[in-house]
Amino acid sequence: MNVVGAVLCGGWGKRLHPITLSIPKSLIELKNGYTVLDRQLLQMKHSGVDVVYLLVGFLREKIKDRYKDEWRGVKLRYLEEDRPRGTLYGIRSLMLFAEADAYLVMNGDVVTDINLRQMLMEWKPGTMSMALTRMVSPYGIVDIVNGKVVAFKEKPLLPYYLNAGVYVIDKGLKPYFTMYEGGDVEKLVFPKLAEERLINCYVEEGVFWRSIDSPKDLEAVREEFSNRDDKPWGYEKLLDLTGERMKKQVYVMKGFRTPLHFHERRHEAVHVVSGVGYIHIEEEDVKVKQGDVVEIGPGKKHYIAAAENLTLLEYSTPHPNDVVSVNGSITISLSKLSTV
C-alpha cells in the first residue's frame, strides 16, 4: 500500500505572537534545535512513510530553507498557498497532486505520542480514520453532595473526545475533499463523511497530546520535552541523577521494541507502570505487566518489546552513558507480541 504523508503547516499562528512574527509555527522549538516539524517528520518516518508533502504558506521560505527536498531520509514535496485558504485547501491540493492509496495527514501545531504506524495498520480501506483524544477540563472541578463541597479534582479527564488533528484518508474519498476550493475541512467535509458513517475513530488512552494554540500550550509542551529524548520506538526521560542512583522513564509504543543492548557496569531494576509486553534478556523472554519488577545485571543483552503501550521506570546505578548497542533493529513481529 502506497501511503503519502502530509503536514498542514501554512497557518499564521497569530495567537502565538510575537514568536510567530518571525518564524512559522512549525519551526517553533520544543527544545534546543528540535522543532515541532522535526518531531512530526520523524514520527512519519518511523511509521514507514518516506514521502511527505508540506502544505506551506506564511514564511514558507524558512521551512524550505531548513528541510530542503530531503531530511533525514524523508523525501519532501511542497504545496504552496499564496494566502490563507483554510485546512480544506491544503488537503484538497494534496489529493489532487499526490498519487497514493491513502494519505496520512497531521495538523502542523499538534505534538503527540499517537502511534502513527498502529493507526495505519488499523485503518480500513474505503474510509477515513480520525485520531481522537480525551478532553481535559481547563479548570479544576468541585464535587457537591447535598449542598456541601466534598472534594476537589484538578483538571480531570472529561467524558468527551476531541479531534486530535491526525487523519488517514482513503484516495476514494477525494470527491468529498475537492467539491470545495477551500475553507474549514472540519465544517465542510467531516460532517458529510460522519453522516455517511465513513469516519472511523482511532483512540489511544493516556498518550501525550497537545495542540500549540497559545503561549500556555507551548510552555506545557516544552516542559514535557525538557528532559526527554525521543526514539524511533518511543522516548526516554531522565527523571533523577545523583551520585548514588539514576531514575528514568521509558515509553515503548505498541508493536515496537528498543534495540538490543547491554550495560557494562549498570545494574537496573525495571518497574512496569502500565501496559503489557516482555523483556528479552539473553535467550529468555520475560513477560511483564503493570506492577512487575525485573532486574537486569551488567553484561546482560536485552531489549524491551510492547504488546500494548508500555510505560516503565528504570532504577539503576548512576552510569547514564553506559549503553552498548548490539544491533539497530527497532520492531518486533506483531504475531509474537499477540501471544504476550
Order of alpha helices (4+ residues) and beta strands (2+ residues): beta-beta-beta-alpha-beta-alpha-beta-beta-alpha-beta-beta-alpha-beta-beta-beta-beta-alpha-alpha-alpha-beta-beta-alpha-beta-beta-beta-beta-beta-beta-beta-beta-beta-beta-beta-alpha
